[in-house]
């Protein structure tokens, strides 16, 4: 009720100020009868009847009118800034007390009766004519509608950056995004070859395998908004990978360790997707976006790659072999269906997402990693579901911090050699959970720097990941 009362007083004071300005602008009204010098209106006469005193009196009246007009302009600007401050408070954004507003507990200027323009002019003596300087708007307030609109756009900038990372921005026509992602994997596996004697003593070979992988991915993304509800996306990754294979028990000795490095780089799997806004953000409902995407097997598949044999047994059994090149793709077509939601609750931004990935069955000329044989067959990667949720805090119009948790569950893959039945691949199922910390910073009106640190929570997830993105929005 207090806020509505203040708004009414602001509007009433604004009307009085405008009326005073109109009175001051027309010297034929009250001001013509009550001048600051007390002089009466002078009727034009002949050139010989001009009195220098009357000329000075007219100049004094003119200067007083100019000063009165300048005061009314300043008053109008002050009222406009106070009205904008009240509107901002109604929308949930309180203006800082140091930005030029009245101190706490002080009576608002608009609550006092506005003096008439005639009384203000009459109380001011005539001053020499000086150029009128335009008043400067107070810091923290918008003096024009354009500045107010720019302030609102700046306040939404950090929110838009979070939405751009979680789903899509539908108010941008074109977005070009370059990103660099680094992932670190480290997995150890104990291999036993032999048998147990008396259920307690192991007889045979003990080998400890360690696989360390470093992956660097550069992704170029193109996002084009067809209309306020539909955005199309194209992601083109380029992957460089290095893997270190270590195997204990080389040459039959438990103390000996063999090591080999392999690398690979090239185009990854290209993804084409679309975002459709089902529900725009409302007071009680979050913005809901549906995502549908297709991934093409444009990268190097992990099947049919040549292997280097580093160690064999006397009977020809391969003890240690590594691939000549690292793969850069999955080798199969995949379809993705997901949904994401974003809700703004100033100063926090809540977001969540979930989705399903389906892999299409594909055939390859060789499935196993034995360089001595060739076994063609079919591969069916396991279906995957992913989900995540988090919160972002907008510190100001440029910076925001996000905290989230994500997880991806993948079922076992299946293979079928030519002329045989489907077999599940043991150990191909995965649970990759990550804890993510991200910071976004608006470099300028069109460019944002996004950084994110991911920490693996399960053995199937990367040990850690670093991501840097620079979207350029038009």
Secondary structure, 3 states (H helix, E strand, C coil): CHHHHHHHHHHHHHHHHHHHHHHHHCCCCHHHHCCCCCCCCCCCCCHHHCCHHHHHHHHHHHHHHHHHHHHHHHHHHHHHHHHHHHHHHHCCCCCCHHHCCCCCCCCCHHHCCCCCHHHHHHCCCCCCCCCCCCCCCCCCCCCCHHHHHHHHHHHCHHHHHHHHHHCCCCCCCEEEEEEEEEEEEEEEEEEEEEEEECCCEEEEEEEEEEEEEEEEEEEEEEEEEEECCEEEEEEEEEEEEEEEEEEECHHHCCCCEEEEEEEEEEECCEEEEEEEEEECCCCCCCEEEEEEEEEECCCCCCCCCCEEEEEECCCCCEEEEEECCCCCCCCCCEEEEEEEEEEEECCEEEEEEEEEEEECCEEECCCCCCCCCCCCEEEECCCEEEEEEEEEEECCCCEEEEEEEEEEEECCCEEEECCCCCEECCCCCEEEEEEEEEEEEECCCCEEEEEEEEEECCCCCCCEEEEEEEEEEC
